[in-house]
Amino acid sequence: MELNLKQSGIVRRICVKKWFPTRSGLWNKHTHEEYLRDDISCGLNSCADCSTFECKLKNNLGILCNQDANIEVPSKHAIIFDQTALVRFYDLLDYDAFQNVVICQSVWNYVNRKCIMGYKKLNTLIYEERSPRFFIFLNDYCEKTARKPEPLVATAKYLDEHWNGKLEPIIVCGDEGDVGKYKKLYQKSFSLKKYIEGMQSKHRQELLDKLAAYAPVEEGRAIFEEHWSNERITMGLATGGIKKGSFQISRENYREGNVFIEGEGTQWFLQGMHCNRAIHGDTVAVQLLPEEEWSIPEKALRLRDVEEYNLNPDEDEKENLPDTEEPKAKKRKQGALPTAKVVGIIRRNWRPYCGILLPSIRKEGRHHLFCPAERLIPRIRIETEQAEYLAQQRIMVAIDFWPRDSKYPLGHYVRAIGKIGDREVENEVLLLEHDIPHAPFTEAVLDCLPAEGADWKPFSQTHRVDCRNLVICSVDPIGCTDIDDALHCRQIDADTYEVGVHIADVTHFVRPETAIDKEAADRGTTVYLTDRRIDMLPELLSSNLCSLRGGEERFTFSVIWTLTKDADILSAKFHKSLIKSSAALTYEKAQEMIDNNELKDEVTTSLRGLMKLSKQLKSRRTANGALSLASSEVRFDMDWNTKTPKAVQNKEHLDTHSMVEEFMLLANISVAEKILSEYPDCALLRRHPVPAESSYKALVDAARLKGFNVITESGKALADSLDRCIDKTNPMTNTLLRMITTRCMTQAVYFSAGTIPVPQYIHFGLATPIYTHFTSPIRRYADVIVHRLLAAAIAADDIGIGLLSQSNIQSISKNINIRHKNAQYAGRASVQLTVLTFFKDREESCDGFVMGIRENGVQVFVPRYGIESMIVIKPGVQVDSEAKTVGYQGKTLHELDKVKVRVRVNSSNIQRPRIVLDLLDPMIPGLSVDFDLTSSEGMAKDSL
Amino acid sequence: MKIINEHGFRCDGRKAQQIRNISAQLGMDASSEGAAYLVQGNTQVICHVYGPHEATQRSRMQDDRCFINCQYERFLKSRSKKQNNMKKRTGKDRKSGDVERLVEKTFETAVFTTNFPRSQIDIHLMVTFKEDGSLLSTCINAATLALCDAGIPMKGVVSATTCGIAEGTVICDLNNREENDLVPRITLATISGRDECVLVELQNRVHVAHLPNLLNTGKAMCLAVHECLHTAIRDHLLHTIPIS
């Protein structure tokens, strides 16, 4: 007796049985009911029957008229996409050339399972933006269409009958191969390509471009070896025949790379075809080659910039590429590296890439090559017919796949960023490429701040010490608005001093788990470009409430030491305090005050005390083996109105620089000791690993050529031997050697205590067993965490959620490590961009130094502008890459030699102007300027 | 899995406040005083009522009224291929103990127990091993029908339903897939669909703000179930030959 069958809308009930295997090999039956309904709306706007049905979406089909919009389907029609169309081409749904789109529930569910990005796109368009172009037909619930073998066909047939000519449903499928199948069952089926080709819309071409990437490629000669199947890779990894690791292209030669084997710390070398379609950053499976096939890196610099500049991708690639010949596997030489080949890709690390379209010789061609700004990424082949327009734009391209028979990966055009050469656009590219969040702060973030002008000072905080009576001053570069540290020094008696470092109390404003905290944690660091600063915290905090301006009361977190006159720490205490800075000084001003013997006021006395103590600290640090390293940092004086560089800043090193630096280091170390003793499992620390002996090879070789002996057995020995490397004739040699030393080392990283053995906590460069960052919470998120940890340790603040969790600290440090590195790269890229603008209409002769000699070129470094570039060697010049000399007619050039070069911009290609160095002195034919440069251009600076 | 999907439906195609199909059969077994077979969705319950008869459990016997003794069993399909027959599960788990206790309490309020002093009424519930949600309410509904079939005087027909709350929306008559999710759910039983509860059972926790809404919807649904049960009893009576 069926009782309650007919409830409103429910007409039928079916039981669906599913079988699941059990662990013991038997099968379990799962039964569930499904109720089929007759109150499912068809979505047609003018359908009277369906308008009464309850539905989350408006019945909006047919409001937008697409009559005569498509040659293929002249009548008014509704598009039913099949699942492949949506999974592959969900990007296309943004275009309003598609109107009256019916998404079937079965397709929706399929997309949800198979392609989460596609699902998000659909959900945003349909349920969040409520775009009137879409409607969801619940075909699995509708009594007429449910449980049919071809749900789309059943739906189309039902809708066709139901609408009775008012609107015509058509099926559009993504795969050409499926059209036949659908056509047999339902006449009005089209492939997506055919449908778009029939469009009258102005976006037709753009749509075709996007579609094009997926066009089936004719089976040509396979260039690459086939990748192994997933099962085979898993098996291989389990049995140990192959290894898994991350693939890194060599920075000097795009046809060589290394795979860093996961969990072993070793690396395998890869060359040429053995890279087998791996792209920089991918996780790959590699197999070691037999020992007789091992090889060594070519000693030549190979950059795509020069080699592949003007080629025509329309023609058969194999014939016109200048470099089709394989780098000949060197016969087994001494020192061959373990060489491997890629057998499969485990995880792709693709993202949309910024870059430009390379000019194609045949203007009317459809296939074009795209050149990513990131030079470790290969060229990408895209298909477009708007090449002429795109050639003037910075564009973004995504890789789709890399077939075996293509030399380049295939991709599609995503969007244009803006015109090439426009400063804003170039900056945007820079930020996008380095994955730097640079959107303005959201409302939610700004809401976390106290209102401007409001009294932000809470009445009384018991843990806060009133330090307004102390004479405190800050010393910073000119024009600094985010002053986050201030100092004071007071002589207690003849032998002891009280010294305080006061750091802006950012955590007072940035509370854990608020929107502003999450944003700051994501940004990780403030990024400094030459003409712009991307703040980690909103301006109100970074330049006002947390900036320790002179004469204003501010909250700080203070470290107060009692030091002897030899700068030995007698005691250190930490507390939050309220200060009033007496003066915000610049380095120059502070130096002037110290040097002026007539000044006897409190600030000056305090500064003199600090200076005296800092010298003690510095000499002790150096005695411990701290390295002083050099880098090629360049700063520009900017014309802020036009945002153009005026001149290079001459960076002068003053004693006040190292004075502030010493106390910051001391504060960081003291805080590190405190938080580590309190939280040995979750303190956020910074370490600089001791470099492996072998990584110094470049340094030792370079020094030996100049007749110096660099000892690398310990940090102290290294520091001392570097100090001895002084060439009387060339004072820059020492700096250059220090730069090479910097390059030999790995970067310092943040980590959570307790994740590695204690001896590895060491900070090698500073020669201190532990270190952290405490002194710049306005511009670094690590400092914010350290502030919270320290506040918790001295019971000045609550312990926030997750603050004391090691895994949480570790994940935070992972993020800030990446952000920090990206910020550095972005800063450097920005300098290079500025150099390019600077040299736009000028040439200059500068001193340069030979940094390296390769078989095909000489690397020259110009310290004044931080330019490092390549001068290509014409055949005929003798190069001895072992002894590192270039010789011609008795003249030789050695590494680290001083040369004179002319710096200019090569704008023969308007799209990509590049910095070019011409050798003026010594004159070496084949290298110097009288040589015909048009046939061998210098290497692009921006890629080095 | 979302309990209510983006389109506003539940996984089996129902809307939030629709109950599942109910089918019932009464008096199919002559060996007991009353019997009923009730299917709600895919949850199937067979109920037999014996009594009132003289109390066999002396300790529970009361001088002024009868007591109700409930026994709950689940069929278990034998795992071994040799004995491919239905086999009773031995021993009791906590869930069946709960069901028994709640059914007893419910009907001790609904039945006019003072009519039968020093006696007992036995309710035997049998459930298939694969039940499909809302077990307790189905058991109570089946027991009501069986008690009616046995002709035991009650204050009214007891009807029960299970309601849950998902993302702020009350959903009724949960099935197994929905119960797998940790939604707060409440089982309500009312007499004759009136506004008085004889059973309230809450599983998981629900915010107090949702409770009035949950209770009101639950009562309305009990009324709907009551109508179904009422129809079932009337249909059964129409087909029974009265003893003249």
Interface residues (C-beta under 8 A of the other chain):
Chain A: M1 E2 L3 N4 L5 Q7 S8 G9 I10 R13 C15 L26 K29 H30 T31 H32 E33 E34 Y35 L36 R37 E54 C55 K56 Q105 N123 Y127 I136 L138 D140 Y141
Chain B: E6 H7 G8 F9 D12 G13 R14 K15 Q18 I19 R20 N21 I22 S23 A24 Q25 G41 N42 R79 K130 D132 N175 N176 R177 C228 T231 A232 D235
